[in-house]
Amino acid sequence: MPDVKYDPEKAIDVRMDFDSPHVVTYWLWSRTAGDAWKLLATGTDEDAVTNTGHQHSVGPLEAKSQVRIRVMFSGNPKTTYRACVVLRQGRRKIHVDEWSGVTNSKGVALEQDDLKLVEPQ
């Protein structure tokens, strides 16, 4: 689980861009140590569209929170997908996920990242 340096006094802007001929569904959760996951944002592209983007602002989140990003692609078997998820505070990028791959024989792929938010020392 990578550490992501952030300011717990500020919100986090999340930008998700998908370049994929699939239906895309995503979830964004957070939790503090020992607590259950709390859904912060979710969304879907109900039709297979090649290029789409989504924007969310979440938080501020408590110090030492964890964030989970999950993206599911659903469409034709063995087709390629790409996604980019960028977390920012103000103009500063604090984390970037770039995923690409090929859906399985059922036409599905799942990508996920778990992050630990830490204050800069």
N, C-alpha and C positions, 0 to 999 in steps of 0.2 A: 504494500500500500504506500504509494508515494506521498511525501510531505509536500504540502502546498502552502507557501508563505502568504499570509493575508492579514488585513486589518479587521479585527472583529467589530469595529465600530461602523463599518461601511457595508452596504449591500454588495452582492456579487451579481454581475450581469453574465448571463449564460447565452451564448449564441450557438445554435446547432444548424449546420448546413449539410444537406444530403444531396448527393449526385448519384441517383440510383433509379432504375426503372421498377421500383418495388413500392408496395405499401409499407410505410415506415411508421412504427410506433415507438415512443420513447417515454422514459420515466426518469425523474430526478428526485432523490430522497436525501434526507439528512438525519443524523442522530448524534446525541452526545453519548459519552461512554456509558455503556450499560443500559441505555434506553432503547426502546423499539424504534424502527425506522419510521420517519414521518414523510409523507408524500409532499413535495414542494411544487412540482409541476409535472404535467403529462400532456401528451399531444399525439396526433396522428395525421398522416397524409392518407386520406381514405382512398384516393385514386393513385395509381402508379404514375408519378410525375418525375421527370428526370431531375430537375434542380429545384430544391425547396429550402426554405430557411425558417427558423423559429427563434424567438428572443424571449427570455424571461429574466426578471430581476428577483433575487431571493435574499432573504436576510434583512439585517445583519444576523449572522449565525454565531453562536457561542464559541468561545475559544475551545480548541481541541475537538470541535465537531468533526464528524465524518460525512462525506458526501458520496453518494453512489449515482452513477450515470449508467443507464441501460438503454440500448437501442436494439430493436428487432426489425429485421427486413423480411418481407414476405412477398413472394412472387414466383416467377418461373424457376425451375431447378437449374442449377449450375450457371447462374448469371452473376455478373460482377456488381459490386456495390462499393461506394466510397462515402465516408462521413468525416466531418470535422466539427469538434466541439471546443469552443474557446470560452474560458472563464476570465473575466476582467473585473478589476476594481478601478473605476475611473478609466484612464487611458492605459493602465498597466495590465498587461496579460499576466495572469497568475498561473494558468495551466492550459495546455492544449492536448487534445486527444485527436489523432488521425487514424482512422480505420479504413481498411480496404480488404476485399476478399471475394469469395464466391459462395453463393448460397448452396446448401446441401441438396441431396437428391429429392427432397420434399419442397425445395424452394425457400428455405428458411435459414437465416443467420442471426446470431445474437452476439452483440458486443457489450462489454461492461467494464467499468473502471471504478475502483473504490479509492477515495482520496482522504487524507488526513489533513485538516486545516491547522496550521501552526502559526504562531505569531513570530515575526522576525526577531532575532536576538539582538 
